[in-house]
C-alpha cells in the first residue's frame, strides 16, 4: 500500500494550510522531515517543530500523528499544519514525494477509511455532501447521514430480510410440507413492514433533492413591473441592472440565496410581452424554459396599474405551478393591491424599492416550500443513487410479496429477496462493485 499526500485545505494563500499523509511510510517521512526525532513524536498530540529540506528550514509547523488503526483512514496518518503560502505548501509536498509518498487522488483518504472499515459508503458520501453544503438545513441532513443514521435505519430492514430468507431456505431444504400458518403470517408481516419502511424513505427524496440541489425559484412578469428590483432586494445586492426602459433584462440571471436554511436558486427573467426584437424574443423563450423548470414561481404584477391581457395570460400559464402572486409598488399612492381577477391565488403586497412586505414574501415562500416537505425534520434521502437503489429494493420486495401471497415455490420468492438485500447493501457499500466506487469517489475533492 502506497503512502499518499495531499493538501486538505483550499488552494491559495491563507493564514494556515493542512497537508495530510496516510500510509505505512507516513511516520517515517515525517520523522525524516522534522527537526525532532521519532521518540519525540507522540501519537494524537500536536508538536511544534521545524521542517527541513537539505538542512534548510522550510517552515515552522504543527505536526500531529495518528497511529493505525486509530486514525481517519485506519492507517498511520500525519497532519502538517503550516503557514498558508502556496510556495511553502509546494515545498513540503515536494519533500514528501522525494521521501516516498505519492499524490492522493480524489477522495482517496475517505476511500481508504471505507476500505479499512472506519465508515461505510453512505457515510462517505455524506462527508462529501457536508463539505458542499450551503445552508444549515443541508448541513443538518449531511451530518445525520455522516453519523450513520441512514445506515442504522437500513440495518433492521436487512436483518429482517435475512430472517425471512433463512426461513424460506430452511423450508426449501428440510420441510416437505407447507409452512405453518404462524410462519406464513410472520413472513407476510415482515415483508409489509420492510416495504413500508423503504417506501417512506424513498418518498422523502422529493424534498431531499431540493435541499441538496437547491430550490429553483423563478421571478416572472411583464416588463417594468419591478422583477429585477425584487430580485436585487431578495439577493441583498445590486445583481441585476434596473432601468425604466422596458425590456432591460434580456436573459435569465440566477443567484444562490439562503432562505431560512433552504438553498434557493433565484432566477430573474426577461419580461414577457409581444416583441419583434430578436434578442428580446430569445430572452422570453428562456423565461418560458425557466418557468417550466421552477419549483416555485413568483408572478410579479404592477400593483399601481391595471391587470392587463399579458398579466392574465401569465397567470393562466402558471395556474398549475406552485406559485405566489407578488403585487409590487405598494409604496405608490396609486397602488390598489389585490385584483378580483386573481381569484384564490395567494397574493403578497410588496415594495421592491422600500423593502415593505419583503419579510412577508420570504415567509410565504418558506411556507410554500415547507409544504413540499423541504423542512422535514426527519431523515431525508438526498442522494439520487440511494433513491434509485431504494426504488429497486421496493420493486423486488413487492415481487417477492406477490409471489409469496400466490403461494409460488420458495425459489421464486427467494430470488427477488436476495436482489433486494443486494440493493440495500449497495447503499452502504457492502455489495458495491469497484467500478461504482471509482465513479462515486471521482466526485470528491483531492485531500479528502
C-alpha positions, 0 to 999 in steps of 0.5 A: 500500500502506497503512502499518499499526500495531499493538501486538505485545505483550499488552494491559495494563500491563507493564514494556515494550510493542512497537508495530510499523509496516510500510509505505512511510510507516513511516520517515517517521512515525517520523522525524516522531515522534522527537526525532532526525532521519532521518540519525540513524536507522540501519537494524537498530540500536536508538536511544534517543530521545524521542517527541513529540506537539505538542512534548510528550514522550510517552515515552522509547523504543527505536526500531529500523528495518528497511529493505525488503526486509530486514525481517519483512514485506519492507517498511520496518518500525519497532519502538517499544519503550516503557514498558508503560502502556496510556495511553502505548501509546494515545498513540503509536498515536494519533500514528501514525494522525494521521501516516498509518498505519492499524490492522493487522488480524489477522495482517496483518504475517505476511500481508504477509511471505507476500505479499512472499515472506519465508515461505510459508503453512505457515510462517505458520501455524506462527508462529501455532501457536508463539505458542499453544503450551503445552508444549515438545513443541508448541513443538518441532513449531511451530518445525520447521514455522516453519523450513520443514521441512514445506515442504522435505519437500513440495518433492521430492514436487512436483518429482517430480510435475512430472517425471512430468507433463512426461513424460506431456505430452511423450508426449501431444504428440510420441510416437505410440507407447507409452512405453518400458518404462524410462519406464513403470517410472520413472513407476510408481516415482515415483508409489509413492514420492510416495504413500508419502511423503504417506501417512506424513505424513498418518498422523502427524496422529493424534498431531499433533492431540493435541499441538496440541489437547491430550490429553483425559484423563478421571478416572472412578469411583464416588463417594468413591473419591478422583477429585477428590483425584487430580485436585487432586494431578495439577493441583498445586492445590486445583481441585476441592472434596473432601468425604466426602459422596458425590456432591460433584462434580456436573459435569465440571471440566477443567484444562490440565496439562503432562505431560512436554511433552504438553498434557493436558486433565484432566477430573474427573467426577461419580461414577457410581452409581444416583441419583434426584437430578436434578442428580446424574443430569445430572452422570453423563450428562456423565461418560458424554459425557466418557468417550466423548470421552477419549483416555485414561481413568483408572478410579479404584477404592477400593483399601481396599474391595471391587470392587463391581457399579458398579466392574465395570460401569465397567470393562466400559464402558471395556474398549475405551478406552485406559485405566489402572486407578488403585487409590487409598488405598494409604496405608490399612492396609486397602488390598489393591491389585490385584483378580483381577477386573481381569484384564490391565488395567494397574493403578497403586497410588496415594495421592491424599492422600500423593502415593505412586505419583503419579510412577508414574501420570504415567509410565504415562500418558506411556507410554500416550500415547507409544504413540499416537505423541504423542512422535514425534520426527519431523515431525508434521502438526498442522494439520487443513487440511494433513491434509485437503489431504494426504488429497486429494493421496493420493486423486488420486495413487492415481487417477492410479496406477490409471489409469496401471497400466490403461494409460488415455490420458495425459489421464486420468492427467494430470488427477488429477496436476495436482489433486494438485500443486494440493493440495500447493501449497495447503499452502504457499500457492502455489495458495491462493485469497484467500478461504482466506487471509482465513479462515486469517489471521482466526485470528491475533492483531492485531500479528502 
